[in-house]
């Protein structure tokens, strides 16, 4: 039985947003994140290695691996074929939304305004990514959006850091945040990633 997107969002306060260039880095990276207390991993489909990396990460015990930067139904199909356990998109289109809902996979579409969120609700969705969080008005914007859209809950992503994450996590409408800071760019350093993951997993939610 697969977990719902709500259950996935509640597993840890931070979902690492991963841009991976080398498939061989996938397993040690996932092992370090899971060991640090961050089991939910979003592999962005921004690099040629992403789908193979996603498949490799699924072999890591305790990891729940999804695909991010899914832009259209073709990418959705490729991600599901690679074994993605959930799907994250930067925005919400009718084509992608309908295909994701029809597939039955847990889906976290990107939204930045009330129209996006209402479009998602029309599809039966009530869990959203707020993206790009820092430049879409930040915390005041999300508070204002969440107020009239009662059942909607969010994972703000984009420009969030270990320092600002607690302010987002204090909001009732926020279940978790997405962050790339736990997987720094450059040569893979599993010990460093595990340390960053520990700090992130220790963040408290409202």
Order of alpha helices (4+ residues) and beta strands (2+ residues): alpha-beta-alpha-beta-alpha-beta-alpha-beta-alpha-beta-alpha-beta-alpha-beta-alpha-beta-alpha
